[in-house]
Amino acid sequence: MSEHLEGAATTPIRIGVVDDHPIVLRGVISGLAQIAPDIHVDFLVSSVKDLDWDRNARPDLVLLDVDVDDGSDPEANVAMVVGRGLRVLLFTASTRPAQLRALVSAGASGLALKSDPEEDLVDAIRSVAAGEFAVSGHFAEALLTEPGLMASLAPREVEVLRQLAAGVPKKAIGKSLPQPVSARTVETYVQRIAARYAELGRPVSNLYASLREATKDGYVDL
């Protein structure tokens, strides 16, 4: 008998799964059935919007895909599920630190990477079900805790990047901020952002390169 089966909880753990990739879902269910008979999948849906709060069973936690392709906002999805009194374990292929940290701040109870071994996912599910914060492996932990994996950008710098990514001119961006600034000040923000990436050994030579790096971190979407 494996170490994981020996350590399995005597009380069944019931989970709900939100993921819009059928192959991934089948793999998760098959894997859990083989190595974690104490974990039962109550329901499978492809979007948080598909959850019927009156008819769906109330699980111990929801395994939530970060990048469901339904146009929904990941932070809103986490907040909606947590607002129903359910724990959320993020389940994702994403390695964008800023995005994942924001989702934890929105109330998620842990992170499981789809690339991690099934045994790590099982451990994370059991920990979250027990009321603990959990990650599925060393890289998942680093994504949430290691400061050197991402540039530390101020909220105003992030807002400037998002508007630039949307094609808004610098002069218009300056006027749109809660405390309006000049186009020259907006350019100063852009230079500061470039400097922060250079400090991490990720030098950028132009605005597009800054946007590319910020996208990798999860600050913006190109």
matplotlib code that plots the C-alpha trace (Angstrom):
import matplotlib.pyplot as plt

x = [0.0, 1.4, 2.2, -0.6, -3.2, -1.9, -2.3, -5.7, -8.4, -11.0, -13.8, -14.4, -13.3, -15.8, -14.7, -16.2, -14.1, -14.3, -12.3, -13.1, -10.7, -12.4, -9.2, -7.8, -11.0, -10.9, -7.3, -7.9, -10.8, -9.0, -5.9, -7.8, -9.8, -6.6, -4.5, -7.0, -10.2, -11.0, -11.5, -14.9, -15.7, -19.3, -19.6, -17.8, -18.6, -16.7, -17.4, -18.3, -21.3, -22.5, -22.6, -26.2, -25.9, -29.3, -28.8, -25.0, -23.7, -21.8, -18.3, -15.4, -13.5, -13.6, -10.7, -10.8, -9.1, -7.6, -7.9, -11.4, -12.1, -15.5, -14.6, -14.9, -12.5, -10.4, -10.5, -14.3, -14.6, -12.6, -14.5, -17.8, -17.0, -15.4, -18.4, -20.5, -18.5, -16.4, -12.7, -10.9, -7.8, -6.4, -5.6, -3.7, -1.0, -0.3, 3.0, 2.2, 3.2, 1.3, -2.0, -1.7, -0.8, -3.8, -6.1, -4.8, -5.4, -9.0, -9.5, -8.0, -6.7, -3.9, -2.3, -1.9, 0.0, -1.3, 2.3, 2.9, 2.6, -0.9, 0.4, 1.1, -2.4, -3.8, -1.8, -2.9, -6.6, -6.3, -4.6, -7.1, -10.0, -8.5, -8.5, -4.9, -3.2, -1.6, 0.6, 1.3, 5.1, 8.2, 7.6, 4.0, 5.3, 7.9, 5.3, 3.4, 6.3, 9.6, 10.1, 12.7, 10.3, 8.5, 9.0, 7.4, 5.3, 3.2, -0.5, -0.2, 2.6, 0.4, -2.5, -0.2, 1.0, -2.6, -3.7, -0.6, -1.4, -4.8, -3.3, -4.2, -1.9, 0.4, -1.2, -4.7, -3.4, -2.0, -5.4, -7.3, -5.5, -7.2, -4.6, -3.9, -0.3, 1.5, 2.6, 6.1, 5.3, 3.7, 7.0, 8.8, 6.6, 7.5, 11.2, 10.9, 9.2, 12.0, 14.5, 12.7, 12.9, 16.6, 17.2, 15.9, 18.2, 15.3, 16.4, 13.9, 14.8, 11.4, 7.8, 6.8, 9.4, 8.2, 4.6, 5.9, 7.6, 4.6, 2.4, 4.7, 4.3, 0.5, 0.2, -1.3, -2.8, -1.6]
y = [0.0, 3.4, 6.1, 8.2, 5.5, 4.8, 8.5, 8.9, 10.4, 8.1, 10.6, 11.0, 14.3, 15.7, 18.0, 19.9, 20.6, 23.6, 23.1, 23.5, 20.9, 17.5, 15.5, 17.1, 16.4, 12.7, 12.4, 14.0, 11.8, 8.6, 9.5, 10.3, 7.1, 5.1, 6.7, 8.5, 6.6, 8.9, 11.8, 11.8, 14.1, 15.5, 17.5, 18.6, 21.9, 23.9, 27.3, 28.9, 30.3, 26.7, 26.1, 25.6, 26.6, 25.0, 21.7, 21.0, 19.2, 21.2, 19.9, 20.3, 22.3, 23.4, 22.6, 25.7, 26.1, 29.6, 30.0, 28.8, 30.2, 31.7, 35.4, 35.4, 37.2, 34.7, 36.9, 37.2, 33.4, 32.9, 35.5, 34.0, 30.5, 31.7, 33.9, 30.8, 29.5, 27.0, 26.6, 27.0, 25.2, 26.8, 24.2, 25.6, 25.4, 29.1, 30.2, 33.9, 35.0, 38.3, 36.6, 33.7, 35.8, 38.1, 35.0, 33.9, 37.4, 37.0, 34.1, 30.9, 28.4, 27.0, 26.3, 23.0, 23.0, 20.7, 19.8, 18.5, 14.8, 13.5, 12.6, 16.3, 17.2, 14.7, 16.1, 19.6, 18.6, 16.9, 19.9, 22.4, 20.2, 20.2, 24.0, 24.5, 26.5, 24.2, 24.1, 21.1, 21.3, 23.4, 25.5, 26.2, 27.4, 29.6, 31.2, 32.4, 33.3, 33.9, 37.7, 37.3, 35.5, 38.7, 42.4, 44.3, 46.9, 49.6, 49.7, 52.9, 51.4, 48.4, 50.6, 52.5, 49.2, 48.0, 51.1, 51.1, 47.5, 48.6, 51.2, 54.3, 57.3, 58.4, 61.8, 60.3, 57.8, 60.7, 62.4, 59.2, 58.4, 59.1, 61.8, 63.1, 63.4, 64.6, 62.4, 63.0, 61.5, 58.5, 58.0, 58.1, 55.2, 53.3, 53.9, 52.7, 49.5, 48.8, 49.4, 46.9, 44.2, 45.0, 44.5, 41.0, 40.2, 40.6, 43.8, 45.4, 47.7, 49.1, 49.4, 46.2, 44.2, 45.7, 44.6, 41.1, 40.7, 42.1, 39.6, 36.7, 37.9, 38.2, 42.0, 42.5, 40.4, 41.1]
z = [0.0, -0.9, 1.6, 0.3, 0.8, 4.3, 5.1, 3.6, 5.7, 7.1, 6.3, 2.5, 1.0, -1.5, -4.2, -7.0, -10.2, -12.5, -15.6, -19.3, -20.6, -20.8, -21.2, -18.1, -16.2, -17.2, -16.2, -12.8, -12.0, -13.1, -11.2, -8.0, -8.2, -8.3, -5.7, -3.4, -2.9, 0.0, -2.5, -4.2, -7.1, -6.5, -9.7, -12.9, -14.6, -17.3, -15.8, -12.4, -14.3, -14.7, -11.0, -9.7, -6.1, -5.3, -7.0, -6.9, -3.8, -1.3, -1.4, 1.0, -1.6, -5.3, -7.6, -9.8, -13.1, -13.3, -17.0, -18.0, -21.5, -20.8, -20.6, -16.8, -14.4, -12.4, -9.2, -9.5, -9.9, -6.7, -4.8, -5.9, -4.7, -1.5, -0.9, -0.9, 2.0, 0.0, 0.0, -3.4, -4.5, -7.7, -10.4, -13.2, -15.9, -15.4, -14.0, -13.7, -10.2, -10.0, -11.2, -8.8, -5.8, -6.6, -6.6, -3.2, -2.0, -3.3, -1.0, -2.6, -0.1, -2.2, -5.5, -7.4, -10.7, -13.5, -14.2, -10.7, -9.8, -8.9, -5.5, -4.8, -5.9, -3.5, -0.7, -1.5, -1.7, 1.7, 3.3, 2.0, 3.0, 6.5, 6.6, 5.8, 3.1, 0.6, -2.5, -4.7, -5.1, -4.7, -7.8, -6.9, -3.5, -5.2, -7.5, -4.4, -2.1, -4.0, -4.6, -7.2, -9.6, -10.6, -10.7, -7.8, -9.6, -7.9, -8.6, -10.6, -12.7, -13.4, -14.4, -16.8, -18.4, -18.8, -20.6, -22.8, -23.7, -24.7, -27.0, -24.9, -25.6, -22.7, -22.5, -22.2, -19.6, -17.4, -17.5, -16.7, -13.5, -10.1, -9.6, -13.1, -14.2, -17.3, -20.3, -19.1, -15.7, -17.4, -19.3, -16.0, -14.8, -17.9, -17.3, -13.6, -14.8, -17.2, -14.4, -12.1, -14.8, -15.4, -11.6, -12.0, -14.9, -17.4, -19.3, -21.6, -24.4, -25.4, -24.3, -26.1, -24.2, -20.9, -21.8, -22.7, -19.3, -17.4, -19.3, -18.2, -14.6, -14.9, -14.6, -18.0, -20.9, -24.4]

ax = plt.figure().add_subplot(projection="3d")
ax.plot(x, y, z, "-o")
ax.set_aspect("equal")
plt.show()
